[in-house]
Amino acid sequence: MLVRAWLILRAFALSSCRHTSFAFSSSILHTTPSRTTLLYSRTNPSTIDGPPLSSKPDYSSIHGPFGPLLDRFLTILFRERLASRLGERQHPNEIIIPDSSRPYHDFMGIIEITHAMNTQYTNRTAVQILAQDTLISLFPSFILDRYPSWFAKPFPEFSSKMCAYATMAFGTWLMGECEVNDIPSGEKMGVLVKRCRFLGESQCASICVNSCKIPTQNFFRENMGLGLTMTPDYATGECQFAFGVLPTEEEEREARNTPCLSRCPSGGGLRSFHNAAPEREEWLEDLNKLALAQGASCVLMDD
Ligand SMILES: *[C@@H]1O[C@H](CO)[C@@H](O)[C@H](O)[C@H]1NC(C)=O
C-alpha cells in the first residue's frame, strides 16, 4: 500500500515532464538509474542539469555587431509584438495573457510572458502558432511577401548565408553570443549559439522547443521559404542553426521527447502542459507538410 502510494507520488513528480529521453546518454542523466528508474525509464523522463549557473555569461554585456542600442530596440520591439499578440484573442479558444509589469527593455519581461503562455496553454500547437505569429509581426510585409520568391527559391545558398548572418546580427540580444559557422551542407550557412539566453532564462526545455525551435523553423519554412533545423543541446545550452536544411522526422521526434531540466520551474501549470495529450494528428500534419515541402511522400504514413 505504502509502496504503491510512493510510486504514484513519484510518477506524479516525474510527470512534470512526461517525456522520455532516448536522445540523451546516461552520463548526463540527473541521477544514476536505479532499479526503479530502469523499470520506469520507458515512460518516465530523465532530468538533466543543464550548464552550471556559475558559468552563466553576463548577457547584458553581450551585444550583436550593431551594438547595445539596436539590441535594446529589438528587445522592446519583440516584447511589444509578443505582448500585443498574446493580449488579443484572434480565435475564440485563445487565452488572453496579460503583459508583464516589467519595463519594456527588461529581458525578463519576455521570459515572464512566455512562461505565462506556456503554463496557461495545454495545447502545444497553439503555443507554437502564437510564437510564429509574433515572429511574423516583427517583419514588414514587403520582406515576407518577396523573400521566398525573390531570394529563397532562386538563390537558396545565398539566402541561407544571408539568414545566418541576420540571425547572428539581430538575434544576439535574444540568444547571447553566436557566430556564423559552416555546416555539412555549406559554408557559412549555420549559426552556433554558444549558450542560449532564452533557454537559460526560461530554464525549460519544453518552452525552448514549443516557443522557439518549432515556431522559428516553421517561420523560416512557411514565411521565408527556407529550410531551417535548430538543434539545441540542453546539457550545454548550445544551439546549432542549419539554414537550408529541413528537420528530419527523427530530429523532430527527438525534439518532442525533451528531457526536463532539473531547474525547470514547473509549477502546477507547466505540469499540465507537459502532460498534455501528444496531439498525434497535429504532429502527423506537421510531418505531412514537411514531406510535401521536401517533395517526398509522407514519411510517417506507415508508422
Ligand atoms: C490546438 O490548437 C490548434 C491551433 O490553434 C487547433 O487547431 C487544435 O484543434 C487544438 N487542439 C486541441 C486538442 O484543442
The ligand as an ORCA input file, in Angstrom:
! r2SCAN-3c Opt
* xyz 0 1
  C      -4.679     23.052    -30.623
  O      -4.523     24.297    -31.278
  C      -4.623     24.238    -32.679
  C      -4.294     25.607    -33.222
  O      -4.990     26.609    -32.564
  C      -6.006     23.754    -33.075
  O      -6.106     23.670    -34.483
  C      -6.254     22.405    -32.459
  O      -7.568     21.973    -32.718
  C      -6.017     22.453    -30.940
  N      -6.069     21.097    -30.405
  C      -6.804     20.767    -29.362
  C      -6.709     19.368    -28.908
  O      -7.529     21.586    -28.782
*
